[in-house]
Amino acid sequence: MKDFSYITSSHPAYIESLYQDFRKDPNSVDPEMKKFFEGFDFAISNANGKHTSPATGAAATAEILIPVETTETLTSNPLAKTDWMKEIRVYRLILGYRNKGHLIADTNPIRKRKDRHANLDLSFFGLSEADLDKTFQAGNLVGLGETTLRNILNHLKACYASHVGIEFKYISDQRQIEWLTNEVERKFIHPLPIETQKRILEKLNQGVMFEKFLHTKYVGQKRFSLEGGETTIPALDTMIQIGAEHGVEEVVIGMAHRGRLNVLANILGKTYEQIFSEFEGTAKLDQTMGSGDVKYHMGFGSEVETKNGRKVHLKLMPNPSHLEAVDPVVVGFARAKADILYSSEYDKILPILIHGDASVAGQGIVYEVIQMSDLKGYYTGGTIHFVINNQIGFTTDFDDARSSDYCTSLAGAIQAPVFHVNGDDPEAVVKCVEIATRYRQEFNQDIFIDMVCYRRHGHNEGDDPKYTQPHMYKLIDGHPNPREVYTKYLIEHGEADAQELAKGMEKKFWEDLQERLDEVKQNPLPYKYQQPEEWWRSLKKATPEDFNASPVTAVSEEQLKFLFDGLMKWPDDFHPLRKVEKLLQEKVKLFTNERKIDWATGELLAYSSLLTEGKIVRMSGQDVCRGTFSHRHAVLRDENTDQSYNRLNHFNEEQKKFFIYNSLLSEYGVLGFEYGYALANPNALVLWEAQFGDFSNGAQTMIDQFIAGGEQKWNRMNGLVMLLPHGYEGQGPEHSSGRMERYLQMCAQLNMIVTNITTAANFFHALRRQLAWNFRKPLINFSPKAYLRYPGSYSDINEFTEGGFKEVIDDAGITDVSNVKKVLFCSGKLYFELAERKQKDNRNDIALIRLEQVYPLPVKQLNELYKKYNKAVWFWVQEEPLNMGAASFLQMNLKNINYGVISRSASASTASGYAKVHAQEQAQIIDTAFSI
């Protein structure tokens, strides 16, 4: 926004001169000054008060700082008898409150706010108490008409500095500014109807009752209570109610553990019986499956009916203790649901992220997620961010937890408005939520609600917070809960019916509590499965027998040619880069003359075949459209117009669309988004490609908490594919290793697939196998880099039209098994280097076996080969250091075969950064393999 401070040092005559020029010709002055004078003109030229719209343009939000010493009245003003400069001062006061009223708003329920130097005193604007009863035309700007400064000031305090403060100064879209200004200044101060008050008190009762009951029945057990922030319950209820009235059919919620059980019970309708069984450890196995997870991490789905009779599908996503890790999963899940069920009508599905104040300020994943919010590949139509601001982390005060004024200050990066609101004022919270929900539906943009409250207990119910926060918790100990505060407010400020309402709710509160103490059972809400959930229900849990042999995933030669031809053509008026056109022509020659298919084409054929079979394929990652190594070229660019052409979206009208997006420079956030997308639909092949496999370590939390353990912890299968470029080619420690050992260390209980594939056809079958199975597993594939163009990785056409994925590939060149004295088994790129050496040395006494799938380990097939080459000495050969790669995993799991290991020496770093050292080490591995 443009800075108006340049006029602060100008003499009033200069300002008057500019104004006179504006009156003669509005276009003769600076465009920003024009907007300012238009707003000012509006204020002083509508004395009858008929026009009450807020100012437009920069004048609506810009801070115009005119020092007190330049405040003399301009006698030459054409509007006679108007104190022009006084009107400007009042106008500046209005702008000041709009821009900085949040800094003095009474949003903290337990302690005095810090002085943020808002400079909103009358004197700062050249006004005094003597001006309070003078009338000003500027009252028109806030909908009051011509009125006294006292009325204007009181109105501004009520709108911007009461229990609510709003930040929206940084927004550049004038429609959004005007919409928010109108909502706050015209509607926010109106009292709520009695029915809404009743609903608020009812939800507060439920929230408080639930915590009191658990505190009584399960003394000392961790529950991460919502006590102090119970207003969250009427807030979420309002989001659902208002959302439904404005077209929302589904709500997806992500939150960490504080208040989770309360939300499950009082928003999603999970019964007390279900929750108690988890407290007592008697939950049925099929509720949590596998090893399960603690009760305050679990997910849940339900279908609720709003007070106006609308059905809304609710989903609370499971979340580990890694706090904000669920954020990208929620938005990815919501995007998938929008694409599948709602034809990408984002108004119909609403993502809600519930943050803690310490985590929203401290966790970088939050920034990654908000940077996705308006990107084509990750857009969800806006997320409502609701912060339960306890003013403390585990034991850390907010002064030690952030440098910014607010925990929500990162909202300004995407121009998302923020409502700061006192959690002890549930009516103010509900009003903020109403506005926020309508704003999201109106503009499809993110918005934040920062509900300032407190945490009555320590980090958990067994923790004593007084160790580190004695003063704060002395205040909290004597502070009534939000329900008590609201009940007292209704009795003291309400009409007779409001008082009766509060008394009736008081009675109902204790009756309901007693019913829960008597363990009266609730009936679970009826639930109708959505189509994607029915697809998931049709799948089965995998067994070891399912991995004895892969399913047939071949396509007919006729279909293969149809797909290949479709990939290799483009519109007549499209002109791809000549270099790319030449590359594609070479692929056509390879297919036509040699009946071979290279790696990149094999990959695109897998996607194409699935698309034409009615399956969705989505891929994202850094530079995936062309591929980091310029091999994929799924999307071409016209060298003259820069227009794009997606090669996979033009086979026929019945096919599904191929979604491929170059991502923001993020691993953690983007991988989480894709995991969430895959979680929503088992009939979608969802892929994330790392620029280099090494970079996936930036997403390790997502891998550890969701991809490796999600099925065991939360009974949620997922077929996400991770493509990790891997291989030692002298490019240094950051561009060599995808850290295969880390994934293999996490492999157990058939939780995921780990492959290191060497041929285009096998890669084709591996990708198709993901959706051919009657279960879903994450696939971690270690992809080649330089060997993407190596002829040895090309496959004959018949390898695509026959069979399926090969977990192990025997040495096809062995004609006499009795001659084999040594077996070298390996995976990935190293195979080609060994094969070249074998051919060069003409070693018919050595067999090379490729382990294409490392987990689940194809033990049966390896045992058969061990019997076949029973006279040979076996060695596992890898280019990774001994403490990395697959060596340790194999030594722990491959017990029936006696073999040695050939590798680099154990190392703290994955690879050498010196090309000569790399070459020496690589040569030593090959030499050793063929000499011993």
Protein Blocks (a to p, Z undefined) as FASTA:
>chain_A
ZZfklmmmpcfklmmmmmmmmmmmmmlpcfklmmmmmmmmmmmmmmnomaccdcehjklm
pccdddfklmcccfklmbghiafklmmmmmmmmmmmmmmmmmmpcfbfkbccddehlopa
fklnopafklmmpccfklmmnonopadfklmmmmmmmmmmmmbccdfklpmblklmmmmm
mmmmmmmmpccdfklmmmmmmmmmmmmmmmmmmmmmmghiaehiaehilmmmmmmmmmmm
mmmmnopabdcddddfeoklmmmmmmnopafklmmmmmnopacfklngpnbpafklcccd
dddddfkopacddddddddfklmmmmmmmmmmmmmmmmmmnoopaklpccdddddfklmm
mmmklmmmmmmmmgfklgghiaadddddehpafklcfklmpfbfbfklmmmmnopacddd
dfklmklmmmmmmmmmmmmmmnopacddddddddfbafblkbcfklmmmmlmmmmmmpcc
fklmmmmmmmmmmcfklmmmmmmmmmmmmmmmmmmmnopacddddddddfklmmmmmpcc
ddfklmmpccdfbdcfklmmmmmmmmmgccfkbccdfklmmmmmmmmmmmmmnopacfkl
mmmmmmmmmmmnopacddedehklnopnlpnomaccdfklopacdfklmmbmmbccdddd
dddddfklmmmmmmmmmmmomkbccddddfblklmmmmmmmmmmmmmmmmmmnopacfbd
cdddeddehnajklmbgolmlmmmmggghlaccdddfbfklmmmmmmmmmmpccdcdddd
dddfklmmgmklpccfklmmggcadfbacdfkbmblklpmbdcddehjllmmmmmmmmmn
opakbccdddfbfbdcdfklmmmmmmmmmmbccddddfbdfkgcjllmmmmmmmmbccdd
ddddddfbfbdfbfklmmmmmmmmmmmmmmZZ
